[in-house]
Amino acid sequence: MSEELRLRILSAIVLGILVLAATWFGGVYFALLAAVIALLVHYEWTRITGARTLDPEAFWSGWAAMALIAFDILAEQGMDAWNEYLWMAVAFLVLYSLIRAKNRWNPAGVVYAGLTGVSLAEIRGDGFTGFIAMIFIFAVVWGTDIAAYFTGRAIGGKKLAPSISPGKTWSGAIGGAIAAVICGSIVVLSYMKNVSLWIILLALVLSVLSQVGDLFESFMKRRYKVKDSSHLIPGHGGVMDRIDGLVFACSGAFILKMLLSSWNHGAGTFILGAVSQ
């Protein structure tokens, strides 16, 4: 085993333990994890785009907005009276950044990173259902990622998006989606008596979103000609490199909840209801 592979495995184990422990305990522990992830993702986004030197006004207004978002995630308990004003300030900063930005990708980073942190925190919530919902999303995203890699290598075939990520294939995408349904169903069966069609459809949708998120990050790196989003994780690159699929999957689940909050059965009760805690 090479030193690089050993480092990748060790980093993955340590990170996996930390993430699962925070997910299990929930509350302030997971809120802290969500806030840190959001801030690190925004840091890497601005690093990729070179915002600090090329677009300083958008850079600093973006960081001000992210600071408010992180504060909201951490102080969600007991600050409802201030929530409206805080998000008005975030909207103002994003709008200011959008108007003053030399590169529109820089204010977009606030949305990308901020929505990630908020979605993670809201999905997990404080109850056990939120824990299961978060584990369900982890299982779908990780199952998609692992199965897509090995299925694509074993079967090969037509490329999924050769101009963005030449290594990805349609066979890998399909294999990843199948694995997502299986992994998600196993998690659901630990909590419910059966797996409904809604759960299967939800797992498929989140798997597709996860793969779109992976492609999106590949597009960003290719656009700005960088290999890794950063070098924060030994042997793995950056946080964005590791959670690109999770960003779109958890954000998609949160948006589904917002749009379909009146859906009171099947997947609606399981995942959308969990976000309501």
Order of alpha helices (4+ residues) and beta strands (2+ residues): alpha-alpha-alpha-alpha-alpha-alpha-alpha-beta-beta-alpha-alpha-alpha
